[in-house]
Amino acid sequence: MRLLLLAATLLTPLPAAAQDRVERVVMLMRHGVRAPITGEAPLDTRVAGQWPTWPVAPEFLTPHGAKAIAQLARHDRRWLGTTGCPKPGTVRIHTNTPERTIATGRAYADALAPGCKLSVDHLPAGQVDPLFEPLRAGATAFDATKAVAAITAYTGGVNALTARHAAAIRELDRVLGCGLPAGCSTPGPAMLKPSADGRGVDFTGPIRATSGTAQVILLQYAEGMPMRDVGFGRADAATIKRLGALHAALFDVFTRAPYMAAHQAGPLGDHMLKTLTEPTGPRFDVLVGHDTNVTALAAALGVDLDAPGFALNDAAPGGALVLTRRRDARGAYVTLSYRVQPLDAIRTGAATVVDRPIAIPGCAKRCPLDRFDKLLRAKLAPVVTG
């Protein structure tokens, strides 16, 4: 009789309230593959060869990049919980104002819900969005002098930062191929100081000069250019991953030091926490910004960005940090993941997407919503009127 009762208990479905379910998803995504920004590879960089031509204007999302974003959107459609058009208010997509972020949002929306004409929100052109550019907007009580001290403490100083990446700088010189003993970049001395307006920091030197060049070579590969045009034919996938450490090092200065993370991620983190904790709101909230935004949030959370083909903490085009509010019998809790395409998938147009669960520091496997709110909010600078 006891065995029959036990069997009946095991076969009885759990009440709906006890079943684990997704209630809300908030995602912060970097824009897709774009053409290089003018001066991203410094104009005085000496090379053996010609820089390839891009199909769009500087900084713009490329058609190839838009196709990769569409692959991500089709993967993410699972969050909608429907096969038809989502109900009004279910999905919110907000982007920064540059073309590459708006175009990424549009490509994403069109593939997420084809034919549904989802809106993509952004501020008017020329207006600084404090979510994505909090320092320019004066959205937090940022102190540039404190920032320089914090960055110096975090990195050990800009000369030490340069020394740690000496091998990657030499490898970049090999790829650039100028053959000069002094190297192919002309960075001048490494220096870090408060900006003139006090709303940021000015950083010069080898890391500043080489980080953008390394990113341009990665973008050539991600764009699917012939290998003869990727790093002047002298860079393969393994080389590009190693060079990516130079681009990641830029974020050691601008976003990963705790003081910088607190201010760079302050408004975005506040927005995401409010979306997660409010009783009503969109089921799926997508924010489309930049590598600085994604790396700052990762730093505030105390986690690394790790994706196939990319250097550690080098944010991938289209890569996103995903916060999911779930509910089980014990109440609401939060999970964190990094949703990203491997670099080779972006290059080839493959549909491969990786979801990497990330343990939330300060929490056990299950992180209650109220605890997560306290943990992250403690790492963020309060938002003020700019």
N, C-alpha and C positions, 0 to 999 in steps of 0.2 A: 504493500500500500504506500509506504514512504517513497519507494522508487517511482511509483506512478505519479505521486504528487510532485516529486522533484522533476520528473520528465515534463509534466504539464507546465511547471513553472518555467523551465528552460525554453519551452516552445511558445510561451505566451509573449506576443510582441511587446516591446517597451512602450510606455506611453509616449506620445509625441513630444512632450516637454522634456523627456529624459534622453531623447535621441540627439546626438551631436549634429548641429546644423550651422551653416554659414548664415550670418545675419547681415554683414556689411563688409565690403572690401574697399580699402583706400590704397591707392597706388601712386608712387612718385617715379616717373619715368624720364630718362634722358631722351632727347630728340634722336632721330635717326641719322643715317650717314649723310653728311653734308660736304659741300665743297670747302676747301680751306678758307679760313679767315685771312684777309689781307694782312701780311706781316706775321702770320702764325709761324711759318718758317721765316726767320728774320731775313730781310731783303739782302743783307750783306753776307749771307751764308754762301760759302764757296763750294761749288760742286763740279764734278766731272760728269757732264750730261745735261739733259734738258728736263725741266719739270713738265710733267704731262698736262694736257689741257683737260679741263673739267666741262661737263655738259651744261652746267648751270652757273649762275653768278656766284661770286664768293659768299660763303656762309649759308647758301640756300640748300634745302633738302634736295637730294638727287632723286630721279625716278627710281633708280635701283634701291636707294634708301627707303623710298616710300613702299616699295614691294616688300622689303624686309619688315617694315612696321606692320603691313597688312598680315604677314604671317603671324606676328605676335598677337594681333587683334583676334584672329581666328582661333588661336589657342586660348585666349582670355575669355572668349565668349561663354565658356562654361560658368563664369561667375554670374551670368544673367539669369540662369535658371529658366530660360524660355527659348523656344525655337522661332517665335515670331518677333515682331517689333516690341521692344521693351515699353512698359507703360510710362507715360510722362512722369518725370521726376525720379525715375529709377536710376538713370545714368547721368552723371555730371562730368564733363570734360572741360578742364580749364588749362590754358597754356600761357606761357610768357608771350611777349609781343614780337620778338624777332620772327622772320618768315619761317625759319627752320623749325621752330616750335609750333607755330600755327599750322604749317603744312603737315607736320607729324601728327598733330591732333586730328586734322581732317582725314588723312590717310587711315588713321587708326579707327575713327568713328565710322567711316564708310565700310571698312572690312569687319568691324565688330558687329554691325547690324546693317547689312546691305539693303539698300532701298528704303531705309527708315528715316533718313535725313536727320540724324542726331545733330544737335547743335554743339558747336565748339566755342566756348567762351574765352575771351581775352580782353584786356584793357585796350583803349585806343592806341594806335601807333604813336610812338614817342613818349608815352607815359610810362614811368617806372613802376613796375609791379613789385610791391614790397614782399610778396611771397617768394619771388625768385631772385630779387636783387635787394635784399634787406639793407645792405650797407649803403648803397647809393640812395635808397629811399629814406635813410635815417629811421628805420623801423624799430631799432633797439638802441639802448644807451651804450653804443660802441665807443670804446676809448682806444685810439690807435696806438698810444704809447704802451698801454697794458697789453695790447695785441702783440706788439713787437717782442715784449718781454716773454710772453707766453709761448710764442713761436720759437724763440731762441731756446727756452727751457725744453720744449718738446723735441726740437731737432738737434740740440747740441750746438746750434749756431749754423749759419749758412755755409761757412767754410767746411765744417764737418759734414754737412749734408752733401756738398759737392764731392768731398773725398769718398764718401760711401758709394757714389755712383760713377767713380772714375772709369771703371771698366766699361760701363755702358756708354759713356761719352766717347771712349776710344773706339768702341764698336760702331757708333754712329759716324765717327770720322771715316772709318773704313767704308761704310755704305755711301757716304757722300762723295768719297773718292778724290778729294782735292789734292791729297798727297803732301800737304804742308806740315812741317814738324810742329808748328804751333796749333794745328787743328783747323777744322773747316768752319767753325763758328767764331765770331769775334765778340764774346760776351762782356769783356771788361771784368772788373772785380765783383765778387759776390757782395751784395749789400742789401740790407733790409731796414726800412725806416718808415715812420708814419707818412701817409700821403699829405700833400699840401692842404687839402680841405678837411683832413682829419677823419674822413669817412672810409678809410681803407689803409692798406700798406703798400709801399712801393718796393718791389723785389727785382733785383738785377743780378746778372752773373751767369755762370755756365748752366745751371739747372733751368733758369728762366729762358735762356737762349735755345737750349736743346730740346726742352719738353715739347714745344710746339712742333718742331721739326719731326720728332718721333711720332707725334699724333698725326701729322700729315701723311707720313709713310703708312701708318696703320689704316688711315682712311682710304688711301690708294688701294690697299689690299682688300679692304671691306667693300669697296665700290666694284670689285670684280675686274679691275684693270689687268691687262696682260702682264705677266710677271716681268717682262722687260721694262715696264713702266713703273713697277713697284720698287721704290728705293733704287732707281736707276739700274734695275736688274741685279742688284747686289743684296737683296733682302728676301729671305724666305720666311715662312710662318714662325719658325723658332726664333729667328733673329728679331722679328717684329715683336714677339712677346717679350724678349729681353729688353728691347728698346722702350717698351711700354713702361718700364720702371722709371724712366726719366719723366714721362708724363704724370705718372702716379706721384712722383716726388714733388711735383708742383702743389699737390693737395696737402702734402705735409706742411706747407706754408699757409695756404689759403683756406683750408677747411678742416684739417684733422687735429690740429692742436685744440685741446678742450675749450679754450676761450673762443677761438674762431668757430668751432662747431656750434657752440652755444648761440652765437650771434648769426652765423650764416644759416643755421637751421631753425632759428627761433620762430619766425612767422609761419614757415611751412609746418614745423612740428606742432605748433599751436593749432593750426587749421586741421591737421590730420587727427589730432587728439579730440578736438571738438566734434569732428565728423564721426569718429568712433564712439564717442560717449553720449552724444545727443540721442534722445529717444526716437526722433524721426529724422529722416534724411535720405539721401540717395543710397540705393543698395550697392552701387558701384561708383566710386569717386576717383577720377583719373586726373593727375596733375602732370603736365608735360613741361619739363624745364631743361636743365643743363647738367653737365658732369659735376659742377661745383655744388649743385643742390643735392644730388644723389650721394656724393662723397661726404658732404656735411651731415646729412641725416644719418648715414652709416656711422660716422664718427660719434655723433650724439648718442646713438644707440649702443656704441661700443663694439661694433662688429666690422668684419672685413668684407670686401666685395671680391668674390672669387668666381671666375668664369672661364670656361675652356678657351684657350687661345689668347687670353689677356693677362697682363701682369697683375699681380695682386693689388687691389684698390685702384686700378685703372678702369673707370666706369665705361661700360660698353654702350655703343649706340643702341638705343631702344631698351637697354637694361633698366629694370625697375625693382625698387624695394616695395614689397607688398605686405601691408598690415591687414590681417583678416580678423574680424570680430566673429567669434563662434559662440555657441551656447550648448551646454549639456545640462545634465541634472543638477550640477553644482552652480550653474549660473554662467555669466558671460566671461569669456577669456579671449586672449589675443595670441595669434601666431604670426611669425615673421618669415618671409622668404625673399630670395633674390631670383627674379624671373628674367631670363636672358637667353639670347641666341648665342651659341658658340661662334667665334669669329669666322670659322670656315663655313658655317651655315649662312651667315650674312653674305659672305663672298659669293657662294654658289647659288643662293636663292632657295636653299633647302628649307623645309618646314620644321626642322629640328628646333625645339625649345626646351630649355632646362629650367626646372623649378627646384631651387636649392633651399631646403628648410634651414633656418638659422636659429640656433638657441639664443634666447633673449637673456643677456647678462643680468644677474640679480633675480632671476626667476627660475623655478624648476621647469620641467617640461611643459607644464600647463601654467600660463601666466594670467591670473585673473585680471579683468579689465581695469578695476580700480587700482591694482598694484602697478600695472603697466603705465597707466596714466601718471602715477606719482613718480615712477622711475624715470620716464622720459622727460616729464616736465621739470624735474630737478636738474636736468642737463641743459635746459634751454634758457636763453636770456628772455626776460619778459618783453612783450611787444609794447612799444610806446608810439605816440603820435610823431611822425617824422616832420 
